[in-house]
Amino acid sequence: MSVEHYIKRYFWVFWLLVIAVAAYLMARTTNHLIEKSFLIKKQPASRPRSQRAVIPSSSAPRHLKDIDNVMAHNVFCSSCPTWVKPSDKPITAEPVAPPPSDPNNPQKSQLPLALLATQLSTSRVSYHRAVIRDVTNTKTATYGVADTLPGGPVMYAILDKRVIFKNGPTYEYLDLENYTGPVPVATAVAPPPVIDTPSEPPPPEGSLEADLDKGIKRNSETDYVIDRGLLDKLLGDTSALARSARIVPSVKDNKPNGFKLYAIRPGSVYAKIGLVNGDTIQAINGYDMSTPAMALEVYTKLRTAPNLSVSILRRGETKSMNYTIK
């Protein structure tokens, strides 16, 4: 066979080689493009240390100034004031408020007050009472929780032998043992005379003093007769009874034991029926008078009673005062 015959017979092999070479070249080109775009990221060649650029010294103050301006402002708060270096502003001590006082750890009060007695109620704290004297003017009064004391402090708590009150921001206390001054109820004075002396003018007709002279008869030191009309008149005028004497709760051995009388006015109803300063009323007709609630109950039961037997404690001795109501 001739060469031309072989060329025509196997010419498809030539095209196959051309296609293979073209495919190979196309594959390499595609591979290079993919490596360049996604896989291979060539790093720039590092510059020798000797060829690095040096920042001129003249530009350094400008950059430092820019840093100071940035640091002087709060980048998170545009309305906040500019921060000042500690060295640019003198340091001054800010006033510090005192810590709040603890009512469980009060301090001893320096106020001119004296605690004379306390009475604790078994039912309610609001019934607790304390007898406090203002030493500056010798005035004595009874106070409860949340009442205002002389000078402005407010009563916080009434305990057995102590009271705690809030004086401004601090809690202070008074004890029974702290008072060493004169106590008005400590000294008993002689009862005033029942019958006016001839040197004194008689009370005007229709006055309370004249009614007391007519309506109270003394049979002995412990036995009296009281007119029923006078008694009703006295019970209807509680303000007159309050002005005649001071009546405060009495405490003995940490327990209430009645009501103590002191500052009895001469010629008053208490003086007319034989009571003196320092007497402690403990019971009436056998009914206990240790608390205000019991006293109110006794008053309700005995307001119309024909006879009253009053048990009092005088100078450490128990006495019985008998009153007949007619």
C-alpha positions, 0 to 999 in steps of 0.5 A: 500500500502507498503512504497516502493510503495509510495517511487516509486510513489513520488520519483520525489518530492525528485529530485525536492527538490534537484534541488531547494536546488542546485539552491538556493545555486548557487544563493547565491554564484552568488550574493556574487560574484557580490557584491564582484566584483562590488557593495561592496568595503570594506574600509581598517580599519583605523589605530589608531592615536597612531600607525601611522608611523612618518617620521624621522626628518633626512629625512626632509631636503632631501625632502625640497631640492627636492622641491626647485629643482623642484620649481627652474625649469619651468616644462612647459619649459625645455629651460627656465632659472632657477628661482632664489629666490628674496632674492638671487638676488639684485633688480635693477631698470630697465631703463624705456623708456619715454612715446611717445609724443603726437602731440596734446599736444606738449611742447614749443621748446627751439631750437634757432628758430623763427617763422616769418610768416605762410601761409595756403592753402585752397586746400592742406596741402602740400601747407602750408608754414612757415617762420622760422629763425635760430637765431644762424646764422640769416638765414631765409627760408621757410618750408613745412610739412615734411621738415627738420628744422635747427638742425634736427627736422621735420615739423609735422603741420603748423597752423595759428600762430603756427608750430609743429615739431618732435624733436627726440621722442618729439613734440615741437611747435613755436608760432609767439608771442614767438619770441621777437628778431629782425625781418628783415622785421620789419624795412624798410630801404631807397631804394638804389640809382638808379644811381651809384655815381661817386666814384663807378666804372661802372659795366663791359659791358655785366654784369647783373648790366650793363644791368639793368642800360641800360634796366630800366629807372626811370621817377618818384618814382612810374613810370618806363620804362623796356626794354622787352628784359631785362625782358625776360632775368630776367624771364629766370634766376630765380636763379638770381632773387632768389639771389636778395631778399627774398620773403616770404608769408605775413599773416595779421589778420590770412589771407594771404595778399600777398608776403613780400620782404626783404634782397633786395640786392643793385643794384638788379632788385628789387632795380632798380624798386623802391621796398624796404625792407618790401614792400608787393606785394598784386596785379598786374593789379588788380589780387590778389597775396595772394597765390602761386597758384594765383601768378603763374596764374598772371605770366602766364597771364601778362608775355606779358602785355605792362603795369604792375600796382603793388599794394604794402603795404609800412609802412601801406600805399597802393601805386601803382607802374607803369611799362611800358614794351617796 
